[in-house]
């Protein structure tokens, strides 16, 4: 293991950290700079695809224009510690007030090396130990200036950054392949059933035997598994973070999930998340060593039990996660910054009801794609583990 000197971020930065502008966002017009806010930065340091512009004339935000190599740190909220490295050739951009910019001295520290360090386990441990909790966690510019960074010579910084860039690019390609498989499922749906605008449709409520809200009882250390909003992602159930809830027998029987039940997210601060749905399959719980027949769901979800003589649940799930999303958004309401859809709004969505044989054929084709996705996800998990190992070793001088 190579012992490198450890320096503070302020030692390799040009001046102090600079706060962004506290201006409102607006629709992005051609030729205007993008407005980067905390919510636009994803956990991996890339930017979300949805872009907005910044209010005010150029004089109001000129000093917050980003230059090539500028490094942004999130200073407040649940996402404190997130970082973004601006590459000037990407697009002109202005950064918002809850972000802090540091410009680095290129003769001492390569921006990409420092950015890669801010994605490492060592950095995240520092963030956890440094954030001050008042109303919400925060780290100010002075604290960020004290961030300790292991600093090898420039050639070694360049080598480490290149290795991590390459490993991260492999992960990105695998994620892109997964996205293409998702698109393929929707493409097959359109190929078999059209875009449904000219199809025979009926109200969703007409093919449903029961709508029901979940339990508001708080999770506990014992009880039965309970599915929550974070478990309904990407058209399927994500069971990596599963909680329990303790219920009386009558309430448990009322909320017990059965094979083919559809679960819908009914409220969220992000309108894109409202109406997300997934089909419940007991084997997904049983794969965790838990009884699949003893699972319930939380109050921010709606359980839908369809008439399986009229529709195949997996067929409806694909429609409502794809072509039906526009109707879902149109039926959602907003209150106190939260978007929500209730049973009435969900039930009024128009859904196609093709021949059951055609529905079953689609589901079989979709399952084949799902098997490919599972293999791709397994490979991605391996790449994620490799990347985490490389990150940890890189900044201990072990690469």
C-alpha positions as CSV (number, residue, x, y, z in Angstrom):
1,X,0.0,0.0,0.0
2,X,1.3,3.4,-1.0
3,X,1.2,6.2,1.6
4,X,0.1,9.4,0.0
5,X,0.0,12.8,1.6
6,X,-3.5,13.9,2.7
7,X,-4.5,17.5,2.0
8,X,-7.6,19.6,2.6
9,X,-9.8,20.5,-0.4
10,X,-9.1,24.1,0.3
11,X,-5.3,23.4,-0.2
12,X,-5.9,22.4,-3.9
13,X,-8.8,24.8,-4.6
14,X,-8.7,28.3,-6.1
15,X,-10.2,30.5,-3.3
16,X,-13.1,29.5,-1.1
17,X,-16.2,27.5,-2.0
18,X,-18.9,29.7,-3.7
19,X,-22.6,29.4,-3.2
20,X,-24.9,29.5,-6.3
21,X,-27.9,31.7,-7.0
22,X,-31.2,31.5,-5.3
23,X,-33.4,32.0,-8.4
24,X,-36.5,30.3,-9.6
25,X,-36.5,27.8,-12.5
26,X,-38.5,28.1,-15.7
27,X,-38.9,26.3,-19.0
28,X,-35.6,26.1,-20.8
29,X,-35.4,28.1,-23.9
30,X,-33.0,27.4,-26.8
31,X,-29.6,29.0,-26.2
32,X,-30.1,29.5,-22.5
33,X,-27.9,27.8,-19.9
34,X,-29.3,24.9,-17.9
35,X,-30.2,25.5,-14.3
36,X,-28.6,22.8,-12.0
37,X,-30.3,22.3,-8.7
38,X,-29.7,19.6,-6.0
39,X,-32.6,17.6,-7.3
40,X,-31.0,17.5,-10.8
41,X,-27.9,15.6,-9.5
42,X,-28.3,11.8,-9.2
43,X,-26.4,9.7,-6.7
44,X,-23.7,8.7,-9.2
45,X,-22.9,12.4,-10.0
46,X,-24.7,12.5,-13.4
47,X,-27.6,14.8,-14.2
48,X,-31.2,13.9,-14.5
49,X,-32.5,14.2,-18.1
50,X,-35.3,16.8,-17.4
51,X,-33.8,20.3,-17.9
52,X,-35.0,23.7,-16.7
53,X,-33.8,27.2,-17.3
54,X,-33.1,30.0,-14.7
55,X,-35.3,33.1,-14.1
56,X,-33.8,36.6,-14.3
57,X,-31.6,38.3,-16.8
58,X,-27.9,37.4,-17.4
59,X,-26.7,39.9,-14.8
60,X,-28.6,37.9,-12.1
61,X,-26.8,34.6,-12.8
62,X,-23.6,35.4,-14.7
63,X,-21.4,34.8,-11.7
64,X,-22.9,31.3,-11.3
65,X,-22.0,30.1,-14.8
66,X,-20.0,26.9,-14.6
67,X,-16.6,26.5,-16.1
68,X,-15.0,23.3,-17.3
69,X,-13.7,21.3,-14.3
70,X,-15.9,23.0,-11.7
71,X,-17.0,20.7,-8.9
72,X,-20.3,21.1,-7.2
73,X,-21.2,19.9,-3.7
74,X,-24.8,19.6,-2.3
75,X,-24.8,21.5,1.0
76,X,-28.3,20.8,2.5
77,X,-31.1,18.3,2.8
78,X,-31.3,14.6,2.6
79,X,-29.0,14.6,-0.4
80,X,-26.2,16.5,1.3
81,X,-22.8,15.3,-0.1
82,X,-23.9,14.6,-3.6
83,X,-21.4,16.0,-6.2
84,X,-21.3,16.9,-9.8
85,X,-18.3,17.6,-12.1
86,X,-19.0,20.0,-14.9
87,X,-17.4,19.3,-18.2
88,X,-17.6,22.5,-20.2
89,X,-18.2,20.9,-23.5
90,X,-21.4,19.3,-22.4
91,X,-23.6,22.4,-22.1
92,X,-23.6,25.8,-20.5
93,X,-25.0,25.7,-17.0
94,X,-25.8,27.8,-13.9
95,X,-25.9,26.3,-10.4
96,X,-28.4,27.0,-7.7
97,X,-28.0,28.3,-4.1
98,X,-28.0,25.0,-2.3
99,X,-24.9,23.9,-4.2
100,X,-21.3,25.0,-3.5
101,X,-18.7,25.3,-6.3
102,X,-15.0,24.6,-5.9
103,X,-12.5,25.4,-8.6
104,X,-9.3,23.3,-8.5
105,X,-5.7,24.2,-9.2
106,X,-4.9,21.9,-12.1
107,X,-1.2,21.8,-11.3
108,X,-2.1,20.1,-8.0
109,X,-5.3,18.2,-8.4
110,X,-7.1,16.8,-11.4
111,X,-10.9,17.6,-11.2
112,X,-11.9,14.1,-12.3
113,X,-9.6,12.5,-9.7
114,X,-11.2,14.6,-6.9
115,X,-14.7,13.9,-8.3
116,X,-14.0,10.2,-8.3
117,X,-12.8,10.5,-4.7
118,X,-16.2,12.1,-3.8
119,X,-17.9,8.9,-5.0
120,X,-15.8,6.7,-2.8
121,X,-16.8,5.0,0.5
122,X,-14.1,7.1,2.3
123,X,-15.8,10.3,1.2
124,X,-19.3,9.1,2.1
125,X,-18.0,8.2,5.6
126,X,-16.6,11.7,5.9
127,X,-20.0,13.2,4.9
128,X,-21.8,11.1,7.4
129,X,-19.5,12.3,10.2
130,X,-19.5,16.0,9.1
131,X,-23.1,16.9,8.5
132,X,-24.7,19.1,11.1
133,X,-28.4,18.4,11.8
134,X,-30.5,21.4,12.7
135,X,-33.8,21.3,10.8
136,X,-32.0,19.2,8.2
137,X,-28.5,17.9,7.5
138,X,-26.1,20.4,6.1
139,X,-22.4,20.9,5.3
140,X,-21.2,24.5,4.6
141,X,-18.4,25.8,2.3
142,X,-15.9,26.0,5.2
143,X,-16.5,22.4,6.2
144,X,-16.2,21.2,2.6
145,X,-12.9,23.2,2.4
146,X,-11.6,20.9,5.2
147,X,-12.4,17.7,3.3
148,X,-9.3,15.5,3.5
149,X,-8.2,14.1,0.2
150,X,-5.3,11.6,-0.4
151,X,-3.2,13.3,-3.1
152,X,-0.8,11.2,-5.2
153,X,1.3,12.8,-8.0
154,X,-0.6,13.9,-11.1
155,X,0.3,10.9,-13.2
156,X,-1.1,8.6,-10.5
157,X,-4.2,10.7,-10.2
158,X,-4.7,10.4,-13.9
159,X,-4.2,6.6,-13.8
160,X,-6.7,6.1,-11.0
161,X,-9.3,8.3,-12.6
162,X,-8.9,6.5,-15.9
163,X,-9.4,3.0,-14.2
164,X,-12.5,4.2,-12.4
165,X,-13.8,5.9,-15.5
166,X,-13.5,2.7,-17.5
167,X,-15.2,0.6,-14.8
168,X,-18.0,3.1,-14.5
169,X,-18.4,3.2,-18.3
170,X,-19.0,-0.6,-18.2
171,X,-21.7,-0.1,-15.6
172,X,-23.3,2.6,-17.8
173,X,-23.4,0.3,-20.8
174,X,-25.0,-2.4,-18.7
175,X,-27.6,0.0,-17.4
176,X,-28.2,1.1,-21.0
177,X,-28.8,-2.5,-22.1
178,X,-31.4,-2.8,-19.3
179,X,-33.1,0.3,-20.5
180,X,-33.3,-1.1,-24.0
181,X,-34.8,-4.3,-22.7
182,X,-37.5,-2.2,-20.9
183,X,-38.2,-0.4,-24.2
184,X,-38.4,-3.8,-26.0
185,X,-41.2,-4.9,-23.8
186,X,-43.1,-1.7,-24.5
187,X,-42.3,-2.1,-28.3
188,X,-43.8,-5.6,-28.3
189,X,-46.9,-4.3,-26.5
190,X,-47.3,-1.6,-29.2
191,X,-46.6,-4.1,-32.0
192,X,-49.3,-6.5,-30.7
193,X,-52.0,-4.0,-29.5
194,X,-51.1,-0.7,-31.2
195,X,-51.0,2.5,-29.1
196,X,-54.5,1.6,-27.8
197,X,-56.0,5.0,-28.9
198,X,-58.1,3.1,-31.5
199,X,-58.6,0.0,-29.4
200,X,-61.8,-1.0,-27.6
201,X,-61.4,0.1,-24.0
202,X,-63.2,0.1,-20.8
203,X,-62.9,1.8,-17.4
204,X,-60.3,0.2,-15.2
205,X,-62.9,-0.1,-12.5
206,X,-65.0,-2.4,-14.8
207,X,-62.3,-5.1,-14.8
208,X,-61.5,-4.8,-11.1
209,X,-63.0,-6.9,-8.3
210,X,-61.5,-4.8,-5.5
211,X,-59.5,-1.6,-4.8
212,X,-58.1,-1.2,-1.3
213,X,-55.8,1.1,0.6
214,X,-53.0,-0.3,2.8
215,X,-52.1,-0.1,6.5
216,X,-50.9,3.0,8.2
217,X,-49.5,1.0,11.2
218,X,-45.8,1.9,11.6
219,X,-43.2,-0.8,10.8
220,X,-41.7,-2.8,13.6
221,X,-39.0,-5.4,14.2
222,X,-41.4,-8.3,14.1
223,X,-44.7,-9.1,12.3
224,X,-45.2,-9.8,8.6
225,X,-43.4,-8.3,5.6
226,X,-45.0,-5.0,4.4
227,X,-44.4,-3.6,1.0
228,X,-44.0,0.2,0.7
229,X,-43.4,2.9,-1.9
230,X,-39.7,2.1,-2.3
231,X,-40.5,-1.5,-3.1
232,X,-42.5,-0.6,-6.2
233,X,-40.0,0.4,-8.8
234,X,-39.6,0.1,-12.6
235,X,-42.7,-2.0,-13.1
236,X,-41.7,-4.7,-10.6
237,X,-41.1,-5.3,-6.9
238,X,-37.7,-4.3,-5.4
239,X,-37.3,-6.3,-2.2
240,X,-33.8,-5.2,-1.1
241,X,-35.2,-3.1,1.7
242,X,-38.1,-5.0,3.3
243,X,-39.8,-3.9,6.5
244,X,-42.2,-5.7,8.9
245,X,-45.5,-4.7,10.4
246,X,-47.5,-6.1,13.3
247,X,-51.2,-6.5,12.6
248,X,-54.2,-8.2,14.2
249,X,-55.5,-11.2,12.5
250,X,-58.6,-9.5,11.0
251,X,-56.5,-6.6,9.6
252,X,-53.9,-9.1,8.3
253,X,-56.6,-11.1,6.4
254,X,-58.0,-7.8,4.9
255,X,-54.6,-6.7,3.6
256,X,-53.0,-10.0,2.7
257,X,-51.5,-10.0,-0.8
258,X,-52.4,-12.7,-3.3
259,X,-50.7,-13.9,-6.5
260,X,-51.6,-11.4,-9.3
261,X,-52.5,-8.5,-7.1
262,X,-51.4,-5.1,-8.6
263,X,-49.9,-2.5,-6.3
264,X,-50.0,1.2,-7.2
265,X,-48.1,4.1,-5.6
266,X,-50.8,6.6,-4.8
267,X,-48.8,9.6,-3.5
268,X,-45.3,11.1,-3.9
269,X,-43.6,14.4,-4.2
270,X,-42.5,13.5,-7.7
271,X,-45.4,13.3,-10.2
272,X,-43.4,10.8,-12.2
273,X,-43.6,8.3,-9.3
274,X,-47.4,8.5,-8.8
275,X,-49.2,5.5,-10.3
276,X,-46.1,3.3,-10.5
277,X,-47.4,-0.3,-10.4
278,X,-46.1,-3.8,-10.0
279,X,-47.6,-7.3,-9.9
280,X,-47.3,-9.2,-6.7
281,X,-45.9,-12.7,-7.1
282,X,-45.5,-14.8,-3.9
283,X,-42.3,-16.5,-5.2
284,X,-40.5,-13.2,-5.1
285,X,-41.0,-13.1,-1.3
286,X,-40.3,-16.9,-0.9
287,X,-37.0,-16.4,-2.6
288,X,-36.0,-14.4,0.5
289,X,-36.9,-17.3,2.7
290,X,-40.2,-15.7,3.8
291,X,-43.7,-17.1,3.4
292,X,-45.2,-15.4,0.2
293,X,-48.7,-15.9,1.6
294,X,-48.1,-13.6,4.6
295,X,-47.2,-10.3,3.0
296,X,-49.2,-7.0,3.3
297,X,-48.8,-3.5,2.0
298,X,-48.6,0.1,3.4
299,X,-51.1,3.0,3.2
300,X,-49.4,4.9,0.4
301,X,-50.1,2.0,-1.9
302,X,-53.4,0.8,-3.5
303,X,-54.0,-2.8,-4.0
304,X,-56.0,-3.8,-7.1
305,X,-57.4,-7.2,-7.5
306,X,-58.5,-7.7,-11.1
307,X,-61.1,-10.0,-12.6
308,X,-58.8,-12.6,-14.1
309,X,-61.5,-13.9,-16.4
310,X,-61.3,-10.5,-18.2
311,X,-57.6,-9.4,-18.0
312,X,-54.2,-10.8,-17.2
313,X,-52.6,-8.8,-14.4
314,X,-49.1,-8.7,-16.1
315,X,-50.8,-7.3,-19.3
316,X,-52.4,-4.5,-17.4
317,X,-49.3,-3.7,-15.4
318,X,-47.3,-3.3,-18.7
319,X,-50.0,-1.0,-20.1
320,X,-50.3,1.2,-17.0
321,X,-46.5,1.5,-16.7
322,X,-46.3,2.4,-20.4
323,X,-49.0,3.8,-22.6
324,X,-51.3,4.4,-19.6
325,X,-48.9,6.7,-17.9
326,X,-50.3,9.8,-19.6
327,X,-53.8,9.1,-18.2
328,X,-52.3,8.4,-14.8
329,X,-50.6,11.8,-14.8
330,X,-53.8,13.5,-16.0
331,X,-55.8,11.9,-13.1
332,X,-53.3,12.8,-10.4
333,X,-54.1,15.7,-8.1
334,X,-51.7,17.9,-6.1
335,X,-51.9,19.2,-2.6
336,X,-49.3,20.8,-0.3
337,X,-46.5,19.8,-2.8
338,X,-47.6,16.2,-2.9
339,X,-49.0,14.5,-6.0
340,X,-51.6,11.8,-5.5
341,X,-54.1,9.6,-7.3
342,X,-57.0,8.0,-5.4
343,X,-59.2,5.0,-6.1
344,X,-61.7,7.0,-8.1
345,X,-58.9,8.5,-10.3
346,X,-57.3,5.1,-10.8
347,X,-60.6,3.4,-11.6
348,X,-61.6,6.0,-14.3
349,X,-58.5,5.2,-16.5
350,X,-59.5,3.7,-19.8
351,X,-57.7,0.4,-20.4
352,X,-57.7,-1.9,-23.4
353,X,-59.2,-5.4,-23.0
354,X,-58.0,-7.6,-26.0
355,X,-58.7,-11.3,-26.3
356,X,-57.4,-13.3,-23.3
357,X,-55.3,-15.4,-25.6
358,X,-53.5,-12.4,-27.0
359,X,-52.9,-11.1,-23.5
360,X,-51.4,-14.4,-22.5
361,X,-49.2,-14.5,-25.6
362,X,-47.9,-11.0,-24.7
363,X,-47.1,-12.1,-21.2
364,X,-45.1,-15.1,-22.4
365,X,-43.0,-12.9,-24.7
366,X,-42.5,-10.4,-21.9
367,X,-41.4,-13.2,-19.5
368,X,-38.6,-14.1,-22.0
369,X,-37.4,-10.5,-21.9
370,X,-37.6,-10.5,-18.1
371,X,-35.3,-13.5,-18.0
372,X,-32.8,-11.6,-20.1
373,X,-33.2,-8.6,-17.8
374,X,-32.5,-10.8,-14.7
375,X,-29.2,-12.0,-16.3
376,X,-28.3,-8.4,-17.2
377,X,-29.1,-7.2,-13.6
378,X,-27.0,-10.0,-12.2
379,X,-24.1,-8.9,-14.4
380,X,-24.6,-5.3,-13.4
381,X,-24.6,-6.3,-9.7
382,X,-21.2,-7.9,-10.3
383,X,-19.9,-4.7,-12.0
384,X,-21.2,-2.6,-9.1
385,X,-19.4,-4.7,-6.6
386,X,-16.2,-4.5,-8.7
387,X,-16.5,-0.7,-8.9
388,X,-17.0,-0.4,-5.2
389,X,-14.0,-2.5,-4.5
390,X,-11.9,-0.4,-7.0
391,X,-13.0,2.8,-5.4
392,X,-12.1,1.6,-1.9
393,X,-8.7,0.3,-3.0
394,X,-7.9,3.3,-5.3
395,X,-7.8,5.8,-2.5
396,X,-5.9,3.6,-0.1
397,X,-3.0,3.3,-2.7
398,X,-3.7,-0.3,-3.5
399,X,-4.5,-0.2,-7.2
